[in-house]
Amino acid sequence: MTHSRQEIHWREERFRLERFTELGMAVRRRTAEPGQNEPAKGTLFYIHGLGESGLCFERVICDPRLAAWTHVVPDMIGYGKSAWPEQPFSLERHAAGLDLLMDRLQLDSVTLVGHSMGGVIGLYLADRRRTRIEGFVNIEGNISPADCTGSGVAADQSLQEWLDGGFQAFLSDLYDPNDPEDPGSERNQVLQAYGASAHMSDPRTFHLNSCDLVRESAEETLAARLAELDLPQIYVYGAPRGTGERSQQLLTDVGIALSPLEPAGHWPYLDQHDAFVDVLVAFLNRQDGAGRQDGPGRQDGLN
């Protein structure tokens, strides 16, 4: 990770924050600013992970190498600055809401960038509107049960247990800012940023979505369903602490291109920002951005 500790604090003035009252959704949008004699190149539509908000993608969408693209970054219902619903949204209902947002914004051709839970929702969304989606960058999306770390903690509790203290315990245990061995570690910084968003999330939505992720991952059909989309896609993961060997093998078996970034964990776009943007730009230009690295990995994820 190349950014300083201070840079982890997001600066929302770098975005245009819009609120779509009828959808209950807050959306950050950065309009394409191509260079002289360079055309605008398309739209990237970002889908954040469990407990996250769209702000997790700030460094990516503000990278000058991606200035020629328009970036649309929603907070899903129950997360970030979007509304908390009366009844929590399932993963399928999140996809339906994002589909409506694309209609509202008149987006007809986009590349999806989904992280963690966002990779699963991106699958649902792409399956709903295959003609609308022209590519899919899946970052550490759930594939097998081993990917269910944070979601597994929530799903192992009843909703009442989660509301009665489980959620707060989860937030408290994310990182130790007073760790005498490594209080300012880069992983602690990433988890601190994650915690800032997670504190804004609706615990009921977090719990339901966790149960959805555990159930879907247990079936081990997500890789095959990704392959059935029949569109350009790449799966980016962090090595050695990100997506593990079982999920890698399931993806390889169905022909999904894998792109490891190392050293990195569940947030490779934060751990290895420059390398991630290189891979993203190469994919957007329909080039092969990286090769595959075999071998098991230790997870630090919160899928």
C-alpha positions in Angstrom: 0.0 0.0 0.0 1.5 3.3 -1.0 -0.8 5.9 0.6 -0.1 7.5 3.9 -2.1 7.0 7.1 -3.7 10.4 6.6 -4.9 9.5 3.1 -7.2 6.9 4.5 -9.6 9.6 5.5 -11.9 10.1 2.5 -12.6 13.5 1.0 -16.1 13.7 -0.3 -15.6 17.0 -2.0 -13.9 15.0 -4.7 -17.3 13.6 -5.8 -20.7 14.8 -6.7 -23.0 13.3 -4.1 -26.5 12.9 -5.4 -29.6 11.6 -3.5 -32.4 9.8 -5.3 -35.2 10.1 -2.9 -37.5 7.8 -4.7 -34.9 5.0 -4.4 -33.6 6.0 -1.0 -30.1 5.8 -2.4 -27.1 8.1 -2.2 -24.8 8.0 -5.2 -21.4 9.5 -5.8 -20.6 10.3 -9.4 -17.4 11.4 -11.1 -17.8 12.5 -14.7 -15.3 11.5 -17.3 -12.5 14.1 -17.8 -10.6 12.8 -20.8 -7.4 14.4 -22.0 -7.1 16.6 -25.0 -8.1 14.8 -28.2 -9.1 11.8 -26.1 -12.7 10.5 -26.1 -14.7 9.5 -23.1 -14.4 5.8 -22.7 -17.4 4.5 -20.9 -18.9 4.1 -17.4 -17.7 2.1 -14.4 -20.5 1.1 -12.0 -19.2 0.1 -8.6 -20.8 -2.3 -6.1 -19.4 -2.3 -2.5 -19.2 -5.2 -0.1 -20.9 -6.3 3.1 -20.9 -3.4 5.6 -19.1 -1.1 3.2 -20.1 2.1 1.4 -19.1 3.5 -1.9 -16.4 5.5 -0.3 -14.1 2.5 -0.2 -13.5 3.1 -3.9 -12.4 6.7 -3.6 -8.7 6.2 -4.5 -9.6 4.1 -7.6 -12.2 6.5 -9.1 -9.9 9.5 -8.5 -6.9 7.9 -10.1 -5.8 10.0 -13.1 -5.3 6.9 -15.2 -9.1 6.4 -15.1 -10.0 10.0 -15.8 -11.5 9.1 -19.2 -14.2 7.0 -17.6 -17.3 8.1 -15.8 -17.6 6.5 -12.3 -21.0 5.8 -10.6 -20.6 4.7 -7.0 -23.9 4.0 -5.1 -24.3 3.2 -1.4 -26.7 0.3 -1.4 -29.9 0.5 0.7 -29.1 0.0 4.4 -25.4 1.0 3.9 -23.4 4.2 3.9 -25.5 7.3 3.4 -28.4 5.5 1.8 -31.7 5.0 3.7 -32.3 2.2 6.1 -35.2 0.2 4.8 -38.3 -0.8 6.8 -37.5 -4.4 5.8 -33.9 -5.3 5.0 -33.0 -6.0 1.4 -31.9 -9.4 0.2 -29.0 -9.6 -2.3 -31.5 -10.1 -5.1 -33.4 -7.0 -4.0 -30.2 -5.0 -3.9 -29.5 -6.0 -7.5 -33.1 -5.0 -8.5 -32.5 -1.6 -6.8 -29.2 -1.1 -8.7 -31.1 -2.0 -11.9 -33.6 0.7 -11.2 -30.8 3.2 -10.5 -29.2 2.4 -13.9 -32.6 3.2 -15.5 -32.8 6.4 -13.5 -29.4 7.4 -14.7 -30.0 6.2 -18.2 -27.0 3.9 -18.2 -27.1 1.5 -21.1 -23.6 0.2 -21.3 -21.4 -0.2 -18.2 -18.6 -2.2 -16.7 -19.3 -3.6 -13.3 -16.7 -3.4 -10.5 -17.9 -5.4 -7.5 -16.0 -6.2 -4.3 -16.8 -9.1 -2.0 -20.6 -9.2 -1.5 -20.6 -6.7 -4.5 -19.3 -9.5 -6.6 -22.3 -11.7 -5.9 -24.7 -8.8 -6.4 -22.9 -7.9 -9.6 -23.6 -11.5 -10.8 -27.3 -11.0 -10.1 -27.3 -7.6 -11.8 -25.5 -8.8 -14.9 -27.8 -11.7 -15.2 -30.8 -9.4 -15.0 -29.5 -7.1 -17.8 -27.0 -8.9 -19.9 -27.3 -6.5 -22.8 -26.6 -3.6 -20.5 -23.4 -5.0 -19.0 -20.3 -5.1 -21.2 -17.7 -6.3 -18.6 -17.3 -7.4 -15.0 -14.4 -6.9 -12.7 -15.0 -9.2 -9.7 -12.8 -8.4 -6.7 -12.7 -11.1 -4.0 -16.4 -12.0 -4.6 -17.8 -14.9 -2.7 -17.3 -18.3 -4.4 -17.0 -21.0 -1.7 -17.7 -21.4 2.1 -14.2 -20.4 3.0 -14.9 -16.9 1.7 -17.5 -16.3 4.4 -15.5 -14.7 7.2 -17.3 -11.6 8.4 -20.6 -12.9 7.0 -20.1 -16.2 8.8 -19.8 -14.4 12.1 -23.1 -12.8 11.6 -24.9 -15.8 10.1 -23.9 -18.0 13.0 -26.1 -15.8 15.3 -29.8 -15.3 15.3 -31.0 -11.9 14.3 -31.9 -11.1 17.9 -28.5 -12.1 19.1 -26.9 -9.9 16.4 -29.0 -7.0 17.4 -28.5 -7.5 21.2 -24.8 -7.1 21.0 -23.3 -9.3 18.3 -23.0 -6.5 15.8 -21.3 -4.2 18.3 -18.9 -7.0 19.3 -18.1 -7.5 15.6 -17.3 -3.8 15.1 -15.2 -3.7 18.3 -13.2 -6.8 17.3 -12.3 -5.5 13.8 -8.9 -4.2 14.7 -6.8 -3.2 17.8 -5.6 0.4 17.5 -3.4 -0.1 20.6 -1.7 -3.3 19.4 1.7 -3.0 20.9 3.3 -5.1 18.2 1.9 -3.2 15.2 -0.5 -0.4 16.1 -0.1 1.5 12.8 -0.1 -1.6 10.5 -1.5 -1.2 7.0 -4.0 -3.9 7.6 -5.2 -2.0 10.7 -5.6 1.1 8.6 -7.7 -0.8 6.0 -9.9 -2.3 8.7 -10.2 1.1 10.4 -11.6 2.5 7.1 -13.9 -0.5 6.8 -15.1 0.0 10.3 -16.0 3.6 9.6 -18.5 2.5 6.9 -19.7 -0.6 8.9 -20.8 1.7 11.7 -23.2 3.3 9.3 -24.8 0.1 8.1 -28.2 -1.2 9.2 -27.5 -4.3 11.4 -30.6 -6.0 10.1 -29.5 -5.6 6.5 -26.0 -6.7 7.4 -27.4 -9.9 9.1 -29.7 -10.8 6.2 -27.1 -10.2 3.6 -24.6 -12.3 5.7 -27.1 -15.2 5.7 -27.6 -14.8 2.0 -23.8 -15.0 1.3 -23.3 -18.0 3.5 -26.1 -19.9 1.8 -25.0 -19.0 -1.7 -21.3 -19.8 -1.0 -22.2 -23.1 0.5 -23.8 -24.3 -2.8 -20.5 -23.6 -4.7 -22.4 -22.7 -7.9 -21.4 -19.0 -8.1 -18.4 -19.7 -10.3 -20.4 -21.6 -12.8 -23.1 -18.9 -12.8 -20.4 -16.3 -13.5 -19.2 -18.3 -16.5 -22.8 -18.5 -17.8 -22.9 -14.7 -18.1 -20.8 -15.0 -21.3 -19.3 -11.6 -21.0 -15.7 -10.3 -20.5 -14.7 -10.7 -16.9 -11.8 -11.0 -14.6 -11.5 -12.1 -10.9 -9.0 -10.1 -8.9 -7.9 -11.4 -5.6 -5.3 -10.7 -2.9 -2.4 -13.1 -2.3 -1.6 -14.6 0.1 -4.4 -13.5 2.4 -7.4 -13.2 0.1 -9.5 -15.7 -1.8 -8.3 -19.2 -1.0 -7.4 -22.3 -3.1 -10.9 -23.8 -3.2 -12.5 -20.7 -4.7 -9.5 -20.2 -7.1 -10.0 -23.8 -8.4 -13.7 -23.4 -8.9 -13.1 -20.3 -10.9 -10.3 -21.9 -13.0 -12.5 -25.0 -13.7 -15.1 -22.8 -15.5 -12.5 -20.6 -17.3 -12.7 -17.4 -15.3 -9.5 -15.4 -15.7 -7.7 -14.9 -12.3 -5.5 -11.9 -11.5 -3.7 -12.1 -8.1 -2.2 -9.0 -6.5 0.4 -9.4 -3.8 1.2 -8.9 -1.1 -2.5 -8.3 -0.4 -5.6 -9.5 1.4 -9.3 -9.0 1.0 -8.9 -5.4 -0.2 -6.3 -5.7 -3.0 -7.4 -2.5 -4.6 -6.3 -0.8 -1.3 -3.3 -2.9 -0.5 -1.9 -2.7 -4.0 -3.6 0.4 -5.5 -1.3 1.0 -8.4 -1.2 -2.6 -9.5 -5.0 -2.9 -9.3 -5.5 0.2 -11.5 -3.0 -1.2 -14.0 -5.1 -4.4 -14.1 -8.4 -2.5 -14.4 -7.1 -0.3 -17.2 -5.7 -3.3 -19.1 -9.1 -5.1 -18.7 -11.0 -2.1 -19.9 -8.8 -1.9 -22.9 -9.5 -5.6 -23.4 -6.0 -6.7 -22.7 -4.7 -9.4 -20.4 -3.7 -7.5 -17.2 -2.1 -10.2 -15.1 -1.4 -13.9 -14.8 -2.5 -16.5 -12.3 -0.7 -17.5 -9.2 -1.5 -21.0 -7.8 -1.4 -22.1 -4.2 -3.4 -21.7 -1.0 -3.8 -18.4 0.7 -4.6 -17.3 4.2 -7.7 -15.1 4.4 -8.2 -11.8 6.2 -11.5 -11.0 4.4 -14.9 -9.9 5.6 -17.1 -11.4 2.8 
